[in-house]
Amino acid sequence: MPDFDMLVIGSGPGGQKAAIAAAKLGRRVAVVDRPDMVGGVSIHTGTIPSKTLREAVLYLTGLTQRDLYGQSYRLKEDITVADLTARTRHVVSREVDVIRNQLARNHVSLFAGTGRFADPHTVAVREVNGSEKLLSAEHIIIATGTRPARPASVEFDGQSIMDSDNVLDLERVPRSMVIVGAGVIGMEYASMFAALGSKVTVVEKRPGMLDFCDVEVIESLKYHLRDLAVTFRFGETVAAVERHPKGTLTILESGKKIPADAVMYSAGRQGLTDEIGLDKAGLTADARGRIKVDEHYRTEVPHIYAVGDVIGFPALAATSMEQGRMAAYHACGEPVHGMFDLQPIGIYTIPEISFIGRTEDQLTEDCVPFEVGISRYRELARGQIIGDSHGMLKLLVSPEDRTLLGVHCFGTGATELIHIGQSVMGCGGTVDYLVDAVFNYPTLAESYKVAALDATNKIRQIERLRD
């Protein structure tokens, strides 16, 4: 008889939901994680701290109110790191407390320490005091998450040369900053520091940024960031980073030299699998520390599952939660539907971006006809009230069956608004539902009706010509 029916290594979004799902099915469940990392990377250095930091930046800089009160408007003149992190510390501590309470309420045993496979059914837990405890389980779920990938040629010190995990430990807001990598994390921090007044330079070896997003949305984001004095160096590769007493010097392969107070690398993530003894479980990871799984999140060893960032794309907290639940259900023999193909993407830049479905470029490449309906925040009463004159919502509509093929949003509340489009698409609804629906006024959600009317008016013009 094993000690537990299910043992979860890691307490991030995927691990939590897996443990609680199994516990609610009446299984004996345990979670292993370091005492200072309950909630995982998502709570301590990733999703929650970065999004809380963004809220603090928006509030203290008054950035979103400047269309109403003038470009010089600012809630606090000299914003310090302490101002920014006070809110973050509060939210993180509350979230950790919520997670501990949820695990306890569902009778999930929480073991403080680091877990390492002793054999395919046993995990050795090294506790804080150095002692070791062996725990056996019928099923084991790996939910260890990731850490920022660090180039071996760069000497990180956490202050002048850092990765995204070090941002919350900064002693002061840098006056100038180089961000290497124009991925999601890089662009989120680029917009935050630019809003704080840092002179930001983004270096990216690819010819553009966020190429999986709508082109029009990305062009709008670039316009806004350039307006905040962000400089983009696309098609450039960093050759070396030098640390000097008065700052850093980033040298590009093209010969350009960029002086700055600090350099932040955002070069992808590395799976946290190198110290959990995968070989003892009969498993291996790829060069980026990721574990291969099947459609049920089973590894090559059938009773061991892996969920979350450690299995790679899409590596989002939201999808990790669902992966954890589905893996637990499958391990417990509980019927479960597969994850929907339609997954919303949220990018917390300033302004924020969110979308679901395909882009115009993807539809064009697939030779799928579509019509575009657009609503701009400046045309909405709510947009004027909140001072966002740049936001927009775009609907991509099939002129043949009038279904939604994609929804793309840019501006205030984009990551919230997208779920209306997600619901319509997921239920197989058409643009006519949005035309006929009544939305509260004044709201940003009203943008769906405006965009739907725009799209259907264009479709009607085509139909009239045919008649």
Long-range contacts (C-beta under 8 A, 24 or more apart in sequence): 2-121, 2-136, 2-137, 2-138, 3-28, 3-30, 3-135, 3-136, 3-137, 4-28, 4-29, 4-30, 4-109, 4-135, 4-136, 4-137, 4-138, 5-29, 5-137, 5-138, 5-139, 5-332, 6-30, 6-137, 6-138, 6-139, 6-140, 6-141, 6-328, 6-331, 6-332, 7-31, 7-32, 7-123, 7-135, 7-136, 7-137, 7-139, 7-140, 7-141, 8-32, 8-140, 8-141, 8-143, 9-33, 9-115, 9-123, 9-140, 9-141, 9-142, 9-143, 9-144, 9-276, 10-40, 10-142, 10-143, 10-144, 10-145, 10-272, 10-308, 10-310, 11-37, 11-38, 11-39, 11-40, 11-99, 11-103, 11-110, 11-143, 12-39, 12-40, 12-41, 12-42, 12-43, 12-143, 12-145, 12-308, 12-309, 12-317, 12-320, 13-40, 13-42, 13-308, 13-317, 13-318, 13-320, 13-321, 13-324, 14-141, 14-143, 14-307, 14-308, 14-309, 14-320, 14-321, 14-323, 14-324, 15-40, 15-141, 15-143, 15-307, 15-308, 15-324, 16-40, 16-99, 16-102, 16-103, 16-321, 16-324, 17-320, 17-321, 17-322, 17-324, 17-325, 17-328, 18-141, 18-143, 18-305, 18-307, 18-324, 18-325, 18-327, 18-328, 19-103, 19-106, 19-108, 19-141, 19-324, 19-328, 20-102, 20-103, 20-106, 20-108, 21-324, 21-325, 21-328, 21-329, 22-328, 22-331, 22-332, 23-106, 23-107, 23-108, 24-106, 25-328, 25-329, 25-332, 25-334, 27-332, 29-106, 29-107, 29-108, 29-109, 30-108, 30-109, 30-110, 30-111, 30-135, 30-137, 31-103, 31-108, 31-109, 31-110, 31-111, 32-111, 32-113, 32-114, 32-115, 32-123, 32-125, 32-135, 33-110, 33-111, 33-112, 33-113, 33-115, 34-112, 34-113, 34-114, 35-112, 35-113, 35-128, 38-96, 38-99, 38-100, 38-110, 39-92, 39-95, 39-96, 39-99, 40-143, 40-145, 41-145, 41-146, 41-147, 41-309, 42-145, 42-317, 42-320, 43-92, 43-95, 43-96, 43-99, 44-92, 45-164, 45-165, 45-168, 46-164, 46-317, 47-317, 48-91, 48-92, 48-95, 49-88, 49-91, 49-92, 49-168, 50-164, 50-167, 50-185, 50-188, 50-189, 50-348, 51-348, 52-87, 52-88, 52-91, 52-92, 53-84, 53-85, 53-87, 53-88, 53-167, 53-168, 53-192, 54-188, 54-192, 54-348, 54-350, 55-87, 56-83, 56-84, 56-86, 56-87, 56-88, 57-84, 57-192, 57-195, 57-196, 57-350, 58-195, 58-350, 60-84, 61-195, 61-196, 61-197, 63-195, 63-350, 64-386, 64-387, 64-388, 64-412, 65-387, 66-387, 67-387, 67-388, 67-389, 68-387, 79-173, 79-196, 80-172, 80-173, 81-170, 81-171, 81-172, 81-173, 84-173, 85-168, 88-168, 111-135, 114-275, 115-276, 116-275, 116-276, 116-277, 116-280, 117-276, 117-277, 117-278, 117-280, 117-281, 118-277, 118-280, 119-280, 119-281, 120-280, 120-281, 120-282, 120-301, 120-303, 120-304, 121-303, 124-277, 138-303, 139-303, 139-304, 139-305, 139-331, 140-281, 140-303, 140-304, 140-305, 141-304, 141-305, 141-306, 141-307, 141-324, 141-327, 141-328, 141-331, 142-273, 142-276, 142-291, 142-299, 142-304, 142-305, 142-306, 142-307, 142-310, 143-306, 143-307, 143-308, 143-310, 143-320, 143-324, 144-271, 144-272, 144-273, 144-276, 144-308, 144-310, 145-271, 145-272, 145-308, 145-309, 145-310, 146-269, 146-270, 146-271, 146-272, 146-289, 146-309, 146-310, 146-315, 147-269, 147-270, 147-272, 148-265, 148-266, 148-267, 148-268, 148-269, 148-270, 149-267, 149-268, 149-269, 149-270, 149-288, 150-265, 150-267, 150-270, 151-265, 151-267, 153-240, 154-241, 154-265, 155-241, 155-243, 156-265, 157-243, 159-262, 160-243, 160-247, 160-248, 160-261, 160-262, 160-263, 161-241, 161-243, 161-248, 161-262, 161-263, 161-265, 162-262, 162-263, 162-264, 162-265, 163-264, 163-265, 163-266, 164-189, 164-264, 164-266, 166-264, 167-264, 170-262, 173-197, 173-198, 174-198, 174-260, 174-261, 174-262, 175-199, 175-261, 176-200, 176-201, 176-247, 176-259, 176-260, 176-261, 176-262, 177-201, 177-260, 177-261, 177-262, 177-263, 177-264, 178-202, 178-203, 178-248, 178-250, 178-258, 178-260, 178-262, 178-263, 178-264, 179-203, 179-263, 179-264, 179-266, 180-238, 180-250, 180-263, 180-264, 180-265, 180-266, 180-267, 181-265, 181-266, 181-267, 181-268, 182-206, 182-208, 182-209, 182-210, 182-232, 182-234, 183-209, 183-210, 183-266, 183-268, 184-210, 184-347, 185-266, 186-264, 186-266, 187-221, 187-225, 187-347, 187-349, 188-347, 188-348, 188-349, 189-264, 189-266, 190-225, 190-230, 190-349, 191-224, 191-225, 191-228, 191-230, 191-349, 191-350, 192-350, 194-225, 194-228, 194-229, 194-230, 194-350, 195-228, 195-350, 199-229, 199-231, 199-260, 200-225, 200-228, 200-229, 200-230, 200-231, 201-230, 201-231, 201-232, 201-233, 201-250, 201-258, 201-260, 202-230, 202-231, 202-232, 202-233, 203-233, 203-236, 203-237, 203-238, 203-250, 203-252, 203-258, 204-232, 204-233, 204-234, 204-235, 204-236, 205-235, 205-236, 205-237, 206-234, 206-235, 207-234, 207-235, 208-234, 209-234, 210-347, 210-353, 212-345, 212-359, 213-345, 213-347, 213-353, 213-355, 213-359, 213-408, 214-355, 214-359, 214-360, 214-394, 214-406, 214-408, 215-359, 215-360, 215-361, 216-360, 216-394, 216-408, 217-353, 217-355, 217-392, 217-394, 217-408, 217-410, 220-390, 220-392, 220-410, 221-349, 221-351, 221-353, 221-410, 224-350, 224-351, 224-390, 225-349, 233-258, 269-309, 269-315, 271-309, 271-310, 271-312, 272-310, 273-310, 288-312, 295-338, 296-326, 296-327, 296-330, 297-323, 297-326, 297-327, 297-330, 298-327, 298-330, 303-331, 305-330, 305-331, 314-343, 314-345, 316-343, 316-345, 318-343, 318-344, 319-343, 340-426, 342-422, 342-425, 342-426, 344-415, 344-418, 344-419, 344-422, 346-414, 346-415, 346-418, 348-415, 351-388, 351-390, 351-391, 351-410, 351-411, 351-412, 351-414, 352-410, 352-411, 352-412, 352-413, 352-414, 352-415, 353-409, 353-410, 353-414, 354-408, 354-409, 354-414, 354-415, 354-417, 354-418, 355-406, 355-407, 355-408, 355-409, 355-418, 356-406, 356-407, 356-418, 356-421, 356-422, 356-425, 357-396, 357-404, 357-405, 357-406, 357-407, 357-421, 357-425, 358-396, 358-405, 358-406, 359-396, 359-406, 359-408, 360-396, 360-406, 363-396, 363-405, 363-406, 368-398, 368-405, 369-398, 369-399, 369-400, 370-396, 370-397, 370-398, 370-399, 370-405, 370-406, 371-396, 371-397, 371-398, 371-399, 371-455, 371-458, 371-459, 371-462, 372-396, 372-397, 372-454, 372-455, 372-458, 373-397, 373-431, 373-451, 373-452, 373-453, 373-454, 373-455, 373-456, 373-458, 374-451, 374-454, 375-446, 375-447, 375-448, 375-449, 375-450, 375-451, 375-454, 377-411, 377-412, 377-444, 377-447, 379-450, 380-442, 380-444, 380-446, 380-447, 380-450, 381-441, 381-442, 382-442, 382-443, 382-444, 382-446, 383-444, 385-442, 386-412, 388-412, 391-444, 392-447, 393-417, 393-447, 393-448, 393-450, 393-451, 394-451, 395-421, 395-431, 395-434, 395-448, 395-451, 395-452, 395-454, 395-455, 397-431, 397-452, 397-455, 397-456, 397-459, 399-459, 399-462, 401-430, 402-430, 402-431, 402-432, 402-456, 402-459, 403-428, 403-429, 403-430, 403-431, 404-429, 404-430, 404-431, 412-444, 413-444, 417-444, 417-445, 417-447, 417-448, 420-445, 420-448, 421-448, 431-455, 431-456, 432-456
